[in-house]
Amino acid sequence: MFADGVVDEGRAAAATYGWDVPALTGNIYRLVQRYDSGELTLEEAMRAAETADWQLVKRQITWWRRREYVRWADIQDSEQFLRHTLATLNKP
């Protein structure tokens, strides 16, 4: 994200809307704001973003695992399921 310009994106959005708008309160933009204010170095912001993303993934996995209707499958089973489902949907 940093290599793809998230800092410039965050700065531009903040210049237009301010840092307090809900769209700029996500993990990455909070870190961009802290970097922009000098509170973090770029390296610190990048490490913190990586940690925040891992924490978010862990929370999401926990949420999904608690859903009884979710069927977990390996990639081959998933591919077969999707092929079958799409073939069924495309039949007249």
HTML snippet that shows the backbone in 3Dmol.js (N, CA, C, O; Angstrom):
<script src="https://3Dmol.org/build/3Dmol-min.js"></script>
<div id="view" style="width:600px;height:400px;position:relative"></div>
<script>
const pdb = `
ATOM      1  N   MET A   1       0.822  -1.191   0.000  1.00  0.00           N
ATOM      2  CA  MET A   1       0.000   0.000   0.000  1.00  0.00           C
ATOM      3  C   MET A   1       0.864   1.251   0.000  1.00  0.00           C
ATOM      4  O   MET A   1       0.562   2.231  -0.682  1.00  0.00           O
ATOM      5  N   PHE A   2       1.927   1.205   0.764  1.00  0.00           N
ATOM      6  CA  PHE A   2       2.805   2.375   0.822  1.00  0.00           C
ATOM      7  C   PHE A   2       3.489   2.592  -0.519  1.00  0.00           C
ATOM      8  O   PHE A   2       3.625   3.730  -0.969  1.00  0.00           O
ATOM      9  N   ALA A   3       3.920   1.514  -1.161  1.00  0.00           N
ATOM     10  CA  ALA A   3       4.570   1.630  -2.469  1.00  0.00           C
ATOM     11  C   ALA A   3       3.589   2.101  -3.540  1.00  0.00           C
ATOM     12  O   ALA A   3       3.992   2.675  -4.552  1.00  0.00           O
ATOM     13  N   ASP A   4       2.305   1.856  -3.312  1.00  0.00           N
ATOM     14  CA  ASP A   4       1.288   2.255  -4.280  1.00  0.00           C
ATOM     15  C   ASP A   4       0.692   3.635  -4.006  1.00  0.00           C
ATOM     16  O   ASP A   4      -0.278   4.022  -4.658  1.00  0.00           O
ATOM     17  N   GLY A   5       1.254   4.382  -3.055  1.00  0.00           N
ATOM     18  CA  GLY A   5       0.860   5.768  -2.868  1.00  0.00           C
ATOM     19  C   GLY A   5      -0.190   6.055  -1.820  1.00  0.00           C
ATOM     20  O   GLY A   5      -0.884   7.068  -1.912  1.00  0.00           O
ATOM     21  N   VAL A   6      -0.328   5.189  -0.818  1.00  0.00           N
ATOM     22  CA  VAL A   6      -1.359   5.423   0.190  1.00  0.00           C
ATOM     23  C   VAL A   6      -1.112   6.707   0.988  1.00  0.00           C
ATOM     24  O   VAL A   6      -2.060   7.334   1.461  1.00  0.00           O
ATOM     25  N   VAL A   7       0.149   7.096   1.136  1.00  0.00           N
ATOM     26  CA  VAL A   7       0.442   8.336   1.875  1.00  0.00           C
ATOM     27  C   VAL A   7      -0.107   9.538   1.106  1.00  0.00           C
ATOM     28  O   VAL A   7      -0.789  10.386   1.681  1.00  0.00           O
ATOM     29  N   ASP A   8       0.186   9.609  -0.182  1.00  0.00           N
ATOM     30  CA  ASP A   8      -0.337  10.715  -0.997  1.00  0.00           C
ATOM     31  C   ASP A   8      -1.863  10.683  -1.061  1.00  0.00           C
ATOM     32  O   ASP A   8      -2.516  11.725  -1.003  1.00  0.00           O
ATOM     33  N   GLU A   9      -2.417   9.497  -1.180  1.00  0.00           N
ATOM     34  CA  GLU A   9      -3.873   9.343  -1.205  1.00  0.00           C
ATOM     35  C   GLU A   9      -4.495   9.857   0.089  1.00  0.00           C
ATOM     36  O   GLU A   9      -5.482  10.592   0.063  1.00  0.00           O
ATOM     37  N   GLY A  10      -3.912   9.464   1.222  1.00  0.00           N
ATOM     38  CA  GLY A  10      -4.425   9.906   2.515  1.00  0.00           C
ATOM     39  C   GLY A  10      -4.310  11.406   2.695  1.00  0.00           C
ATOM     40  O   GLY A  10      -5.235  12.061   3.174  1.00  0.00           O
ATOM     41  N   ARG A  11      -3.167  11.941   2.306  1.00  0.00           N
ATOM     42  CA  ARG A  11      -2.980  13.395   2.416  1.00  0.00           C
ATOM     43  C   ARG A  11      -3.990  14.152   1.562  1.00  0.00           C
ATOM     44  O   ARG A  11      -4.566  15.145   2.009  1.00  0.00           O
ATOM     45  N   ALA A  12      -4.204  13.685   0.340  1.00  0.00           N
ATOM     46  CA  ALA A  12      -5.157  14.361  -0.559  1.00  0.00           C
ATOM     47  C   ALA A  12      -6.574  14.298   0.003  1.00  0.00           C
ATOM     48  O   ALA A  12      -7.303  15.290  -0.011  1.00  0.00           O
ATOM     49  N   ALA A  13      -6.954  13.132   0.491  1.00  0.00           N
ATOM     50  CA  ALA A  13      -8.299  12.987   1.056  1.00  0.00           C
ATOM     51  C   ALA A  13      -8.455  13.852   2.304  1.00  0.00           C
ATOM     52  O   ALA A  13      -9.486  14.496   2.495  1.00  0.00           O
ATOM     53  N   ALA A  14      -7.425  13.862   3.152  1.00  0.00           N
ATOM     54  CA  ALA A  14      -7.485  14.660   4.380  1.00  0.00           C
ATOM     55  C   ALA A  14      -7.532  16.145   4.063  1.00  0.00           C
ATOM     56  O   ALA A  14      -8.202  16.903   4.764  1.00  0.00           O
ATOM     57  N   ALA A  15      -6.836  16.569   3.025  1.00  0.00           N
ATOM     58  CA  ALA A  15      -6.862  17.982   2.633  1.00  0.00           C
ATOM     59  C   ALA A  15      -8.264  18.393   2.186  1.00  0.00           C
ATOM     60  O   ALA A  15      -8.678  19.535   2.387  1.00  0.00           O
ATOM     61  N   THR A  16      -8.978  17.468   1.589  1.00  0.00           N
ATOM     62  CA  THR A  16     -10.329  17.764   1.101  1.00  0.00           C
ATOM     63  C   THR A  16     -11.382  17.606   2.195  1.00  0.00           C
ATOM     64  O   THR A  16     -12.272  18.446   2.328  1.00  0.00           O
ATOM     65  N   TYR A  17     -11.284  16.533   2.976  1.00  0.00           N
ATOM     66  CA  TYR A  17     -12.345  16.187   3.914  1.00  0.00           C
ATOM     67  C   TYR A  17     -11.971  16.283   5.389  1.00  0.00           C
ATOM     68  O   TYR A  17     -12.854  16.318   6.246  1.00  0.00           O
ATOM     69  N   GLY A  18     -10.686  16.326   5.696  1.00  0.00           N
ATOM     70  CA  GLY A  18     -10.233  16.308   7.086  1.00  0.00           C
ATOM     71  C   GLY A  18      -9.993  14.882   7.549  1.00  0.00           C
ATOM     72  O   GLY A  18     -10.596  13.939   7.037  1.00  0.00           O
ATOM     73  N   TRP A  19      -9.113  14.736   8.516  1.00  0.00           N
ATOM     74  CA  TRP A  19      -8.760  13.409   9.005  1.00  0.00           C
ATOM     75  C   TRP A  19      -9.878  12.743   9.804  1.00  0.00           C
ATOM     76  O   TRP A  19      -9.810  11.538  10.046  1.00  0.00           O
ATOM     77  N   ASP A  20     -10.892  13.478  10.215  1.00  0.00           N
ATOM     78  CA  ASP A  20     -11.918  12.924  11.099  1.00  0.00           C
ATOM     79  C   ASP A  20     -13.093  12.272  10.382  1.00  0.00           C
ATOM     80  O   ASP A  20     -13.978  11.727  11.041  1.00  0.00           O
ATOM     81  N   VAL A  21     -13.127  12.311   9.059  1.00  0.00           N
ATOM     82  CA  VAL A  21     -14.245  11.679   8.357  1.00  0.00           C
ATOM     83  C   VAL A  21     -14.140  10.164   8.513  1.00  0.00           C
ATOM     84  O   VAL A  21     -13.033   9.629   8.567  1.00  0.00           O
ATOM     85  N   PRO A  22     -15.263   9.471   8.586  1.00  0.00           N
ATOM     86  CA  PRO A  22     -15.234   8.017   8.809  1.00  0.00           C
ATOM     87  C   PRO A  22     -14.364   7.250   7.810  1.00  0.00           C
ATOM     88  O   PRO A  22     -13.730   6.263   8.184  1.00  0.00           O
ATOM     89  N   ALA A  23     -14.324   7.677   6.570  1.00  0.00           N
ATOM     90  CA  ALA A  23     -13.538   6.963   5.560  1.00  0.00           C
ATOM     91  C   ALA A  23     -12.038   6.980   5.872  1.00  0.00           C
ATOM     92  O   ALA A  23     -11.296   6.130   5.380  1.00  0.00           O
ATOM     93  N   LEU A  24     -11.593   7.927   6.675  1.00  0.00           N
ATOM     94  CA  LEU A  24     -10.166   8.026   6.985  1.00  0.00           C
ATOM     95  C   LEU A  24      -9.836   7.541   8.396  1.00  0.00           C
ATOM     96  O   LEU A  24      -8.778   7.863   8.935  1.00  0.00           O
ATOM     97  N   THR A  25     -10.738   6.772   8.987  1.00  0.00           N
ATOM     98  CA  THR A  25     -10.478   6.268  10.334  1.00  0.00           C
ATOM     99  C   THR A  25     -10.053   4.808  10.339  1.00  0.00           C
ATOM    100  O   THR A  25      -9.865   4.223  11.406  1.00  0.00           O
ATOM    101  N   GLY A  26      -9.898   4.212   9.160  1.00  0.00           N
ATOM    102  CA  GLY A  26      -9.441   2.825   9.075  1.00  0.00           C
ATOM    103  C   GLY A  26      -7.986   2.704   9.482  1.00  0.00           C
ATOM    104  O   GLY A  26      -7.283   3.703   9.631  1.00  0.00           O
ATOM    105  N   ASN A  27      -7.547   1.479   9.659  1.00  0.00           N
ATOM    106  CA  ASN A  27      -6.190   1.205  10.126  1.00  0.00           C
ATOM    107  C   ASN A  27      -5.126   2.007   9.384  1.00  0.00           C
ATOM    108  O   ASN A  27      -4.324   2.703  10.006  1.00  0.00           O
ATOM    109  N   ILE A  28      -5.118   1.915   8.088  1.00  0.00           N
ATOM    110  CA  ILE A  28      -4.014   2.486   7.318  1.00  0.00           C
ATOM    111  C   ILE A  28      -4.016   4.010   7.381  1.00  0.00           C
ATOM    112  O   ILE A  28      -2.952   4.616   7.505  1.00  0.00           O
ATOM    113  N   TYR A  29      -5.175   4.637   7.299  1.00  0.00           N
ATOM    114  CA  TYR A  29      -5.203   6.104   7.278  1.00  0.00           C
ATOM    115  C   TYR A  29      -4.842   6.710   8.624  1.00  0.00           C
ATOM    116  O   TYR A  29      -4.258   7.792   8.685  1.00  0.00           O
ATOM    117  N   ARG A  30      -5.188   6.017   9.706  1.00  0.00           N
ATOM    118  CA  ARG A  30      -4.747   6.512  11.020  1.00  0.00           C
ATOM    119  C   ARG A  30      -3.227   6.522  11.107  1.00  0.00           C
ATOM    120  O   ARG A  30      -2.630   7.429  11.687  1.00  0.00           O
ATOM    121  N   LEU A  31      -2.613   5.505  10.524  1.00  0.00           N
ATOM    122  CA  LEU A  31      -1.147   5.435  10.528  1.00  0.00           C
ATOM    123  C   LEU A  31      -0.544   6.471   9.580  1.00  0.00           C
ATOM    124  O   LEU A  31       0.500   7.051   9.879  1.00  0.00           O
ATOM    125  N   VAL A  32      -1.185   6.702   8.457  1.00  0.00           N
ATOM    126  CA  VAL A  32      -0.719   7.741   7.532  1.00  0.00           C
ATOM    127  C   VAL A  32      -0.789   9.101   8.222  1.00  0.00           C
ATOM    128  O   VAL A  32       0.122   9.917   8.081  1.00  0.00           O
ATOM    129  N   GLN A  33      -1.856   9.344   8.959  1.00  0.00           N
ATOM    130  CA  GLN A  33      -1.975  10.603   9.689  1.00  0.00           C
ATOM    131  C   GLN A  33      -0.854  10.742  10.716  1.00  0.00           C
ATOM    132  O   GLN A  33      -0.266  11.814  10.853  1.00  0.00           O
ATOM    133  N   ARG A  34      -0.562   9.674  11.427  1.00  0.00           N
ATOM    134  CA  ARG A  34       0.510   9.731  12.424  1.00  0.00           C
ATOM    135  C   ARG A  34       1.869   9.934  11.755  1.00  0.00           C
ATOM    136  O   ARG A  34       2.724  10.639  12.291  1.00  0.00           O
ATOM    137  N   TYR A  35       2.070   9.330  10.604  1.00  0.00           N
ATOM    138  CA  TYR A  35       3.306   9.541   9.845  1.00  0.00           C
ATOM    139  C   TYR A  35       3.373  10.983   9.350  1.00  0.00           C
ATOM    140  O   TYR A  35       4.412  11.634   9.456  1.00  0.00           O
ATOM    141  N   ASP A  36       2.262  11.476   8.813  1.00  0.00           N
ATOM    142  CA  ASP A  36       2.206  12.831   8.267  1.00  0.00           C
ATOM    143  C   ASP A  36       2.470  13.883   9.344  1.00  0.00           C
ATOM    144  O   ASP A  36       3.038  14.937   9.057  1.00  0.00           O
ATOM    145  N   SER A  37       2.061  13.603  10.571  1.00  0.00           N
ATOM    146  CA  SER A  37       2.267  14.560  11.667  1.00  0.00           C
ATOM    147  C   SER A  37       3.656  14.427  12.296  1.00  0.00           C
ATOM    148  O   SER A  37       4.017  15.211  13.174  1.00  0.00           O
ATOM    149  N   GLY A  38       4.434  13.436  11.848  1.00  0.00           N
ATOM    150  CA  GLY A  38       5.773  13.252  12.392  1.00  0.00           C
ATOM    151  C   GLY A  38       5.825  12.365  13.614  1.00  0.00           C
ATOM    152  O   GLY A  38       6.893  12.172  14.196  1.00  0.00           O
ATOM    153  N   GLU A  39       4.691  11.825  14.011  1.00  0.00           N
ATOM    154  CA  GLU A  39       4.634  10.960  15.187  1.00  0.00           C
ATOM    155  C   GLU A  39       5.313   9.611  14.930  1.00  0.00           C
ATOM    156  O   GLU A  39       5.872   9.007  15.845  1.00  0.00           O
ATOM    157  N   LEU A  40       5.259   9.145  13.677  1.00  0.00           N
ATOM    158  CA  LEU A  40       5.885   7.882  13.286  1.00  0.00           C
ATOM    159  C   LEU A  40       6.819   8.117  12.101  1.00  0.00           C
ATOM    160  O   LEU A  40       6.593   9.012  11.287  1.00  0.00           O
ATOM    161  N   THR A  41       7.864   7.308  12.016  1.00  0.00           N
ATOM    162  CA  THR A  41       8.670   7.301  10.794  1.00  0.00           C
ATOM    163  C   THR A  41       7.925   6.454   9.763  1.00  0.00           C
ATOM    164  O   THR A  41       6.976   5.747  10.103  1.00  0.00           O
ATOM    165  N   LEU A  42       8.346   6.525   8.537  1.00  0.00           N
ATOM    166  CA  LEU A  42       7.710   5.716   7.496  1.00  0.00           C
ATOM    167  C   LEU A  42       7.857   4.229   7.825  1.00  0.00           C
ATOM    168  O   LEU A  42       6.911   3.459   7.662  1.00  0.00           O
ATOM    169  N   GLU A  43       9.027   3.833   8.282  1.00  0.00           N
ATOM    170  CA  GLU A  43       9.256   2.435   8.623  1.00  0.00           C
ATOM    171  C   GLU A  43       8.350   1.989   9.774  1.00  0.00           C
ATOM    172  O   GLU A  43       7.804   0.886   9.746  1.00  0.00           O
ATOM    173  N   GLU A  44       8.194   2.837  10.773  1.00  0.00           N
ATOM    174  CA  GLU A  44       7.308   2.508  11.894  1.00  0.00           C
ATOM    175  C   GLU A  44       5.860   2.385  11.427  1.00  0.00           C
ATOM    176  O   GLU A  44       5.139   1.484  11.856  1.00  0.00           O
ATOM    177  N   ALA A  45       5.442   3.282  10.557  1.00  0.00           N
ATOM    178  CA  ALA A  45       4.075   3.233  10.031  1.00  0.00           C
ATOM    179  C   ALA A  45       3.854   1.960   9.226  1.00  0.00           C
ATOM    180  O   ALA A  45       2.794   1.340   9.320  1.00  0.00           O
ATOM    181  N   MET A  46       4.842   1.570   8.440  1.00  0.00           N
ATOM    182  CA  MET A  46       4.724   0.358   7.635  1.00  0.00           C
ATOM    183  C   MET A  46       4.643  -0.887   8.524  1.00  0.00           C
ATOM    184  O   MET A  46       3.835  -1.780   8.269  1.00  0.00           O
ATOM    185  N   ARG A  47       5.471  -0.946   9.558  1.00  0.00           N
ATOM    186  CA  ARG A  47       5.421  -2.086  10.487  1.00  0.00           C
ATOM    187  C   ARG A  47       4.089  -2.116  11.232  1.00  0.00           C
ATOM    188  O   ARG A  47       3.491  -3.178  11.406  1.00  0.00           O
ATOM    189  N   ALA A  48       3.633  -0.955  11.664  1.00  0.00           N
ATOM    190  CA  ALA A  48       2.356  -0.884  12.380  1.00  0.00           C
ATOM    191  C   ALA A  48       1.202  -1.288  11.466  1.00  0.00           C
ATOM    192  O   ALA A  48       0.252  -1.925  11.921  1.00  0.00           O
ATOM    193  N   ALA A  49       1.269  -0.930  10.190  1.00  0.00           N
ATOM    194  CA  ALA A  49       0.224  -1.312   9.235  1.00  0.00           C
ATOM    195  C   ALA A  49       0.194  -2.819   9.058  1.00  0.00           C
ATOM    196  O   ALA A  49      -0.876  -3.424   8.991  1.00  0.00           O
ATOM    197  N   GLU A  50       1.362  -3.418   8.984  1.00  0.00           N
ATOM    198  CA  GLU A  50       1.437  -4.870   8.851  1.00  0.00           C
ATOM    199  C   GLU A  50       0.830  -5.554  10.077  1.00  0.00           C
ATOM    200  O   GLU A  50       0.066  -6.510   9.944  1.00  0.00           O
ATOM    201  N   THR A  51       1.167  -5.071  11.247  1.00  0.00           N
ATOM    202  CA  THR A  51       0.613  -5.635  12.480  1.00  0.00           C
ATOM    203  C   THR A  51      -0.898  -5.440  12.537  1.00  0.00           C
ATOM    204  O   THR A  51      -1.633  -6.365  12.881  1.00  0.00           O
ATOM    205  N   ALA A  52      -1.358  -4.249  12.205  1.00  0.00           N
ATOM    206  CA  ALA A  52      -2.802  -3.964  12.237  1.00  0.00           C
ATOM    207  C   ALA A  52      -3.555  -4.847  11.252  1.00  0.00           C
ATOM    208  O   ALA A  52      -4.653  -5.315  11.553  1.00  0.00           O
ATOM    209  N   ASP A  53      -2.974  -5.079  10.075  1.00  0.00           N
ATOM    210  CA  ASP A  53      -3.626  -5.942   9.095  1.00  0.00           C
ATOM    211  C   ASP A  53      -3.725  -7.377   9.600  1.00  0.00           C
ATOM    212  O   ASP A  53      -4.763  -8.019   9.434  1.00  0.00           O
ATOM    213  N   TRP A  54      -2.657  -7.891  10.217  1.00  0.00           N
ATOM    214  CA  TRP A  54      -2.695  -9.243  10.770  1.00  0.00           C
ATOM    215  C   TRP A  54      -3.741  -9.346  11.871  1.00  0.00           C
ATOM    216  O   TRP A  54      -4.458 -10.344  11.950  1.00  0.00           O
ATOM    217  N   GLN A  55      -3.835  -8.338  12.712  1.00  0.00           N
ATOM    218  CA  GLN A  55      -4.834  -8.364  13.781  1.00  0.00           C
ATOM    219  C   GLN A  55      -6.248  -8.355  13.212  1.00  0.00           C
ATOM    220  O   GLN A  55      -7.129  -9.052  13.715  1.00  0.00           O
ATOM    221  N   LEU A  56      -6.463  -7.563  12.158  1.00  0.00           N
ATOM    222  CA  LEU A  56      -7.772  -7.522  11.514  1.00  0.00           C
ATOM    223  C   LEU A  56      -8.113  -8.881  10.906  1.00  0.00           C
ATOM    224  O   LEU A  56      -9.238  -9.360  11.049  1.00  0.00           O
ATOM    225  N   VAL A  57      -7.160  -9.495  10.238  1.00  0.00           N
ATOM    226  CA  VAL A  57      -7.382 -10.808   9.644  1.00  0.00           C
ATOM    227  C   VAL A  57      -7.754 -11.826  10.720  1.00  0.00           C
ATOM    228  O   VAL A  57      -8.674 -12.623  10.534  1.00  0.00           O
ATOM    229  N   LYS A  58      -7.046 -11.799  11.834  1.00  0.00           N
ATOM    230  CA  LYS A  58      -7.353 -12.734  12.919  1.00  0.00           C
ATOM    231  C   LYS A  58      -8.769 -12.526  13.450  1.00  0.00           C
ATOM    232  O   LYS A  58      -9.475 -13.496  13.724  1.00  0.00           O
ATOM    233  N   ARG A  59      -9.187 -11.271  13.597  1.00  0.00           N
ATOM    234  CA  ARG A  59     -10.556 -10.992  14.061  1.00  0.00           C
ATOM    235  C   ARG A  59     -11.579 -11.472  13.038  1.00  0.00           C
ATOM    236  O   ARG A  59     -12.614 -12.028  13.405  1.00  0.00           O
ATOM    237  N   GLN A  60     -11.293 -11.259  11.759  1.00  0.00           N
ATOM    238  CA  GLN A  60     -12.228 -11.690  10.723  1.00  0.00           C
ATOM    239  C   GLN A  60     -12.350 -13.209  10.675  1.00  0.00           C
ATOM    240  O   GLN A  60     -13.450 -13.745  10.539  1.00  0.00           O
ATOM    241  N   ILE A  61     -11.217 -13.900  10.787  1.00  0.00           N
ATOM    242  CA  ILE A  61     -11.258 -15.364  10.787  1.00  0.00           C
ATOM    243  C   ILE A  61     -12.061 -15.864  11.977  1.00  0.00           C
ATOM    244  O   ILE A  61     -12.873 -16.779  11.837  1.00  0.00           O
ATOM    245  N   THR A  62     -11.843 -15.279  13.137  1.00  0.00           N
ATOM    246  CA  THR A  62     -12.610 -15.665  14.320  1.00  0.00           C
ATOM    247  C   THR A  62     -14.102 -15.436  14.080  1.00  0.00           C
ATOM    248  O   THR A  62     -14.916 -16.292  14.427  1.00  0.00           O
ATOM    249  N   TRP A  63     -14.466 -14.318  13.503  1.00  0.00           N
ATOM    250  CA  TRP A  63     -15.877 -14.013  13.233  1.00  0.00           C
ATOM    251  C   TRP A  63     -16.464 -15.056  12.290  1.00  0.00           C
ATOM    252  O   TRP A  63     -17.543 -15.589  12.551  1.00  0.00           O
ATOM    253  N   TRP A  64     -15.763 -15.353  11.196  1.00  0.00           N
ATOM    254  CA  TRP A  64     -16.273 -16.315  10.219  1.00  0.00           C
ATOM    255  C   TRP A  64     -16.373 -17.719  10.801  1.00  0.00           C
ATOM    256  O   TRP A  64     -17.319 -18.445  10.493  1.00  0.00           O
ATOM    257  N   ARG A  65     -15.424 -18.112  11.629  1.00  0.00           N
ATOM    258  CA  ARG A  65     -15.455 -19.460  12.201  1.00  0.00           C
ATOM    259  C   ARG A  65     -16.648 -19.657  13.130  1.00  0.00           C
ATOM    260  O   ARG A  65     -17.081 -20.789  13.347  1.00  0.00           O
ATOM    261  N   ARG A  66     -17.169 -18.598  13.667  1.00  0.00           N
ATOM    262  CA  ARG A  66     -18.332 -18.695  14.556  1.00  0.00           C
ATOM    263  C   ARG A  66     -19.646 -18.787  13.785  1.00  0.00           C
ATOM    264  O   ARG A  66     -20.701 -18.984  14.389  1.00  0.00           O
ATOM    265  N   ARG A  67     -19.600 -18.650  12.492  1.00  0.00           N
ATOM    266  CA  ARG A  67     -20.802 -18.711  11.662  1.00  0.00           C
ATOM    267  C   ARG A  67     -21.046 -20.159  11.245  1.00  0.00           C
ATOM    268  O   ARG A  67     -20.252 -20.745  10.510  1.00  0.00           O
ATOM    269  N   GLU A  68     -22.142 -20.723  11.718  1.00  0.00           N
ATOM    270  CA  GLU A  68     -22.443 -22.132  11.448  1.00  0.00           C
ATOM    271  C   GLU A  68     -22.698 -22.388   9.967  1.00  0.00           C
ATOM    272  O   GLU A  68     -22.463 -23.497   9.487  1.00  0.00           O
ATOM    273  N   TYR A  69     -23.169 -21.398   9.247  1.00  0.00           N
ATOM    274  CA  TYR A  69     -23.521 -21.592   7.846  1.00  0.00           C
ATOM    275  C   TYR A  69     -22.314 -21.537   6.905  1.00  0.00           C
ATOM    276  O   TYR A  69     -22.457 -21.802   5.712  1.00  0.00           O
ATOM    277  N   VAL A  70     -21.150 -21.203   7.414  1.00  0.00           N
ATOM    278  CA  VAL A  70     -19.954 -21.137   6.574  1.00  0.00           C
ATOM    279  C   VAL A  70     -19.377 -22.534   6.428  1.00  0.00           C
ATOM    280  O   VAL A  70     -19.153 -23.238   7.413  1.00  0.00           O
ATOM    281  N   ARG A  71     -19.144 -22.916   5.198  1.00  0.00           N
ATOM    282  CA  ARG A  71     -18.543 -24.219   4.916  1.00  0.00           C
ATOM    283  C   ARG A  71     -17.105 -23.995   4.481  1.00  0.00           C
ATOM    284  O   ARG A  71     -16.858 -23.372   3.449  1.00  0.00           O
ATOM    285  N   TRP A  72     -16.159 -24.495   5.255  1.00  0.00           N
ATOM    286  CA  TRP A  72     -14.751 -24.335   4.944  1.00  0.00           C
ATOM    287  C   TRP A  72     -14.320 -25.468   4.019  1.00  0.00           C
ATOM    288  O   TRP A  72     -14.695 -26.624   4.212  1.00  0.00           O
ATOM    289  N   ALA A  73     -13.533 -25.115   3.019  1.00  0.00           N
ATOM    290  CA  ALA A  73     -13.079 -26.119   2.055  1.00  0.00           C
ATOM    291  C   ALA A  73     -11.692 -25.751   1.559  1.00  0.00           C
ATOM    292  O   ALA A  73     -11.269 -24.597   1.634  1.00  0.00           O
ATOM    293  N   ASP A  74     -10.985 -26.769   1.046  1.00  0.00           N
ATOM    294  CA  ASP A  74      -9.688 -26.453   0.461  1.00  0.00           C
ATOM    295  C   ASP A  74      -9.911 -25.878  -0.935  1.00  0.00           C
ATOM    296  O   ASP A  74     -11.037 -25.873  -1.432  1.00  0.00           O
ATOM    297  N   ILE A  75      -8.869 -25.406  -1.554  1.00  0.00           N
ATOM    298  CA  ILE A  75      -8.993 -24.678  -2.818  1.00  0.00           C
ATOM    299  C   ILE A  75      -9.569 -25.551  -3.932  1.00  0.00           C
ATOM    300  O   ILE A  75     -10.345 -25.063  -4.755  1.00  0.00           O
ATOM    301  N   GLN A  76      -9.200 -26.837  -3.972  1.00  0.00           N
ATOM    302  CA  GLN A  76      -9.716 -27.715  -5.021  1.00  0.00           C
ATOM    303  C   GLN A  76     -11.231 -27.911  -4.873  1.00  0.00           C
ATOM    304  O   GLN A  76     -11.966 -27.848  -5.859  1.00  0.00           O
ATOM    305  N   ASP A  77     -11.687 -28.147  -3.654  1.00  0.00           N
ATOM    306  CA  ASP A  77     -13.121 -28.301  -3.417  1.00  0.00           C
ATOM    307  C   ASP A  77     -13.864 -27.012  -3.736  1.00  0.00           C
ATOM    308  O   ASP A  77     -14.972 -27.045  -4.272  1.00  0.00           O
ATOM    309  N   SER A  78     -13.262 -25.894  -3.412  1.00  0.00           N
ATOM    310  CA  SER A  78     -13.887 -24.604  -3.692  1.00  0.00           C
ATOM    311  C   SER A  78     -14.006 -24.376  -5.188  1.00  0.00           C
ATOM    312  O   SER A  78     -15.033 -23.906  -5.676  1.00  0.00           O
ATOM    313  N   GLU A  79     -12.951 -24.711  -5.906  1.00  0.00           N
ATOM    314  CA  GLU A  79     -12.986 -24.542  -7.365  1.00  0.00           C
ATOM    315  C   GLU A  79     -14.076 -25.412  -7.984  1.00  0.00           C
ATOM    316  O   GLU A  79     -14.821 -24.954  -8.851  1.00  0.00           O
ATOM    317  N   GLN A  80     -14.170 -26.658  -7.544  1.00  0.00           N
ATOM    318  CA  GLN A  80     -15.195 -27.567  -8.059  1.00  0.00           C
ATOM    319  C   GLN A  80     -16.596 -27.030  -7.739  1.00  0.00           C
ATOM    320  O   GLN A  80     -17.482 -27.051  -8.593  1.00  0.00           O
ATOM    321  N   PHE A  81     -16.788 -26.554  -6.518  1.00  0.00           N
ATOM    322  CA  PHE A  81     -18.078 -25.999  -6.109  1.00  0.00           C
ATOM    323  C   PHE A  81     -18.455 -24.798  -6.986  1.00  0.00           C
ATOM    324  O   PHE A  81     -19.588 -24.691  -7.454  1.00  0.00           O
ATOM    325  N   LEU A  82     -17.487 -23.899  -7.200  1.00  0.00           N
ATOM    326  CA  LEU A  82     -17.761 -22.715  -8.016  1.00  0.00           C
ATOM    327  C   LEU A  82     -18.064 -23.081  -9.465  1.00  0.00           C
ATOM    328  O   LEU A  82     -18.981 -22.518 -10.062  1.00  0.00           O
ATOM    329  N   ARG A  83     -17.312 -24.011 -10.035  1.00  0.00           N
ATOM    330  CA  ARG A  83     -17.579 -24.447 -11.410  1.00  0.00           C
ATOM    331  C   ARG A  83     -18.995 -25.013 -11.525  1.00  0.00           C
ATOM    332  O   ARG A  83     -19.730 -24.681 -12.455  1.00  0.00           O
ATOM    333  N   HIS A  84     -19.364 -25.861 -10.585  1.00  0.00           N
ATOM    334  CA  HIS A  84     -20.702 -26.463 -10.600  1.00  0.00           C
ATOM    335  C   HIS A  84     -21.779 -25.391 -10.449  1.00  0.00           C
ATOM    336  O   HIS A  84     -22.767 -25.394 -11.184  1.00  0.00           O
ATOM    337  N   THR A  85     -21.592 -24.488  -9.513  1.00  0.00           N
ATOM    338  CA  THR A  85     -22.580 -23.434  -9.261  1.00  0.00           C
ATOM    339  C   THR A  85     -22.728 -22.524 -10.478  1.00  0.00           C
ATOM    340  O   THR A  85     -23.847 -22.195 -10.870  1.00  0.00           O
ATOM    341  N   LEU A  86     -21.618 -22.118 -11.075  1.00  0.00           N
ATOM    342  CA  LEU A  86     -21.679 -21.244 -12.250  1.00  0.00           C
ATOM    343  C   LEU A  86     -22.292 -21.953 -13.445  1.00  0.00           C
ATOM    344  O   LEU A  86     -23.048 -21.350 -14.207  1.00  0.00           O
ATOM    345  N   ALA A  87     -21.971 -23.224 -13.613  1.00  0.00           N
ATOM    346  CA  ALA A  87     -22.569 -23.996 -14.709  1.00  0.00           C
ATOM    347  C   ALA A  87     -24.075 -24.102 -14.531  1.00  0.00           C
ATOM    348  O   ALA A  87     -24.829 -24.015 -15.500  1.00  0.00           O
ATOM    349  N   THR A  88     -24.514 -24.291 -13.287  1.00  0.00           N
ATOM    350  CA  THR A  88     -25.931 -24.372 -12.986  1.00  0.00           C
ATOM    351  C   THR A  88     -26.636 -23.053 -13.239  1.00  0.00           C
ATOM    352  O   THR A  88     -27.761 -23.038 -13.740  1.00  0.00           O
ATOM    353  N   LEU A  89     -25.999 -21.964 -12.905  1.00  0.00           N
ATOM    354  CA  LEU A  89     -26.602 -20.638 -13.100  1.00  0.00           C
ATOM    355  C   LEU A  89     -26.691 -20.270 -14.569  1.00  0.00           C
ATOM    356  O   LEU A  89     -27.590 -19.527 -14.964  1.00  0.00           O
ATOM    357  N   ASN A  90     -25.784 -20.772 -15.380  1.00  0.00           N
ATOM    358  CA  ASN A  90     -25.752 -20.409 -16.794  1.00  0.00           C
ATOM    359  C   ASN A  90     -26.645 -21.260 -17.657  1.00  0.00           C
ATOM    360  O   ASN A  90     -26.738 -21.013 -18.859  1.00  0.00           O
ATOM    361  N   LYS A  91     -27.320 -22.272 -17.086  1.00  0.00           N
ATOM    362  CA  LYS A  91     -28.232 -23.105 -17.862  1.00  0.00           C
ATOM    363  C   LYS A  91     -29.536 -22.352 -18.071  1.00  0.00           C
ATOM    364  O   LYS A  91     -30.041 -21.694 -17.161  1.00  0.00           O
ATOM    365  N   PRO A  92     -30.083 -22.457 -19.296  1.00  0.00           N
ATOM    366  CA  PRO A  92     -31.361 -21.758 -19.577  1.00  0.00           C
ATOM    367  C   PRO A  92     -32.540 -22.334 -18.826  1.00  0.00           C
ATOM    368  O   PRO A  92     -33.661 -21.846 -18.969  1.00  0.00           O
TER     369      PRO A  92
END
`;
const viewer = $3Dmol.createViewer("view");
viewer.addModel(pdb, "pdb");
viewer.setStyle({}, {cartoon: {color: "spectrum"}});
viewer.zoomTo();
viewer.render();
</script>
